[in-house]
Amino acid sequence: MTGANAQKEVFGLPQSVRFLLAGGFAAFVNWVVRFPLSAVMPFAPAVALANVIGMIVGFVIYRRYVFPGSQREFTYQVRDFIIVNLLSMIVVVAISVIFADHLLPMLGLTWQVEAIAHAIGIAAGAVSNFFGHRQFSFARH
């Protein structure tokens, strides 16, 4: 399975749908692992480490199911995936902290503030990830 055929044949779903499903699963892993991490470290580092764990899960799933037609060398895929995700991590951590420390409490929300803020942060990084991975990490050259 190579090239354009690989893009269409995985589960018979369009690439954008596969990206959303795979990214949703990686985001779910990212979100869930932050809970035990927050028990042993402050919120911002827990969000960052959870993001790294989600990034590893995401790379494996994206490479196999979303961008299987990429003919780029594995090392370049990994390098560019990390770069795209590090940029996204800055957004995820910043948005999460801003919502947890300022915006949600300002709105009077006191229940599960960190969980909600982290979910908002993850969502904020999703769109840029798709375009970054499609154009750089797994681009077909």
C-alpha positions as CSV (number, residue, x, y, z in Angstrom):
1,M,0.0,0.0,0.0
2,T,1.7,3.2,-1.2
3,G,0.9,6.7,-2.1
4,A,-2.7,7.9,-2.6
5,N,-4.1,4.4,-2.3
6,A,-2.7,4.1,1.2
7,Q,-4.4,7.3,2.2
8,K,-7.8,6.0,1.1
9,E,-7.6,2.3,2.1
10,V,-7.1,2.5,5.9
11,F,-10.5,1.5,7.3
12,G,-12.1,3.1,4.2
13,L,-12.2,6.4,6.1
14,P,-11.0,9.8,4.8
15,Q,-7.7,11.0,6.3
16,S,-9.3,13.8,8.2
17,V,-11.7,11.4,10.0
18,R,-8.8,9.0,10.8
19,F,-6.8,11.9,12.1
20,L,-9.7,13.0,14.4
21,L,-10.2,9.4,15.7
22,A,-6.4,8.8,16.2
23,G,-5.9,12.2,17.6
24,G,-8.9,11.9,19.9
25,F,-7.5,8.6,21.3
26,A,-4.0,10.2,21.8
27,A,-5.7,13.2,23.4
28,F,-7.7,10.9,25.7
29,V,-4.5,9.2,26.8
30,N,-2.9,12.6,27.3
31,W,-5.8,13.8,29.4
32,V,-6.2,10.6,31.5
33,V,-2.5,10.1,32.4
34,R,-2.4,13.7,33.8
35,F,-4.6,12.7,36.7
36,P,-2.0,10.4,38.4
37,L,0.8,12.7,37.4
38,S,-0.9,15.6,39.1
39,A,-0.9,13.6,42.3
40,V,2.9,13.6,42.3
41,M,3.8,16.9,40.6
42,P,2.5,20.4,40.0
43,F,-0.2,21.0,37.3
44,A,2.0,22.5,34.5
45,P,4.7,19.8,34.6
46,A,2.0,17.1,34.8
47,V,0.3,18.6,31.7
48,A,3.7,18.7,29.9
49,L,4.6,15.1,30.8
50,A,1.1,13.9,29.9
51,N,1.5,15.6,26.6
52,V,4.7,13.7,25.9
53,I,3.0,10.4,26.7
54,G,0.1,11.3,24.4
55,M,2.7,12.4,21.8
56,I,4.3,8.9,21.7
57,V,0.9,7.2,21.4
58,G,-0.1,9.7,18.7
59,F,3.0,9.1,16.7
60,V,2.5,5.4,16.5
61,I,-1.2,5.7,15.6
62,Y,-0.8,8.5,13.1
63,R,2.1,6.8,11.3
64,R,0.2,3.5,11.0
65,Y,-3.4,4.6,10.4
66,V,-3.5,8.3,9.3
67,F,-0.4,8.9,7.2
68,P,0.6,5.4,6.0
69,G,1.6,6.6,2.6
70,S,4.4,8.8,3.8
71,Q,7.7,7.8,2.1
72,R,9.8,10.1,4.2
73,E,12.6,8.5,6.3
74,F,11.5,7.4,9.8
75,T,14.1,9.6,11.5
76,Y,12.8,12.7,9.7
77,Q,9.2,11.7,10.6
78,V,10.2,11.4,14.2
79,R,12.2,14.7,14.2
80,D,9.4,16.7,12.6
81,F,6.7,15.0,14.7
82,I,8.6,16.1,17.8
83,I,9.0,19.7,16.5
84,V,5.3,20.0,15.6
85,N,4.3,18.6,19.0
86,L,6.7,20.7,21.0
87,L,5.1,23.8,19.4
88,S,1.7,22.4,20.2
89,M,2.8,21.5,23.8
90,I,3.6,25.2,24.4
91,V,0.0,26.0,23.4
92,V,-1.5,23.2,25.4
93,V,0.4,24.0,28.6
94,A,-0.1,27.8,28.3
95,I,-3.9,27.5,27.6
96,S,-4.3,24.9,30.3
97,V,-2.6,27.0,32.9
98,I,-4.4,30.2,31.9
99,F,-7.8,28.5,32.1
100,A,-7.0,26.7,35.4
101,D,-5.4,29.6,37.2
102,H,-7.4,32.5,35.8
103,L,-10.3,32.1,33.4
104,L,-12.3,29.2,34.9
105,P,-12.1,30.6,38.5
106,M,-13.0,34.0,37.1
107,L,-16.2,32.4,35.7
108,G,-16.9,30.9,39.1
109,L,-16.1,27.4,38.2
110,T,-14.6,25.5,41.2
111,W,-15.3,21.8,40.2
112,Q,-12.6,19.9,38.3
113,V,-10.9,23.1,37.1
114,E,-7.7,21.4,36.2
115,A,-9.4,18.6,34.2
116,I,-11.5,21.0,32.3
117,A,-8.6,23.4,31.7
118,H,-6.4,20.5,30.4
119,A,-9.2,19.4,28.0
120,I,-9.4,22.9,26.6
121,G,-5.7,23.1,26.2
122,I,-5.6,19.8,24.4
123,A,-8.4,20.9,22.1
124,A,-6.5,24.1,21.3
125,G,-3.5,22.2,20.0
126,A,-5.4,19.8,17.8
127,V,-5.9,21.9,14.7
128,S,-2.3,23.0,14.4
129,N,-1.2,19.4,14.9
130,F,-3.2,18.1,11.9
131,F,-1.7,20.7,9.5
132,G,1.8,20.4,11.0
133,H,1.8,16.7,10.7
134,R,0.3,16.6,7.2
135,Q,2.7,19.3,5.9
136,F,5.9,18.2,7.7
137,S,6.0,15.1,9.8
138,F,4.3,12.7,7.4
139,A,4.3,14.7,4.2
140,R,4.6,12.7,1.0
141,H,7.5,14.1,-1.0
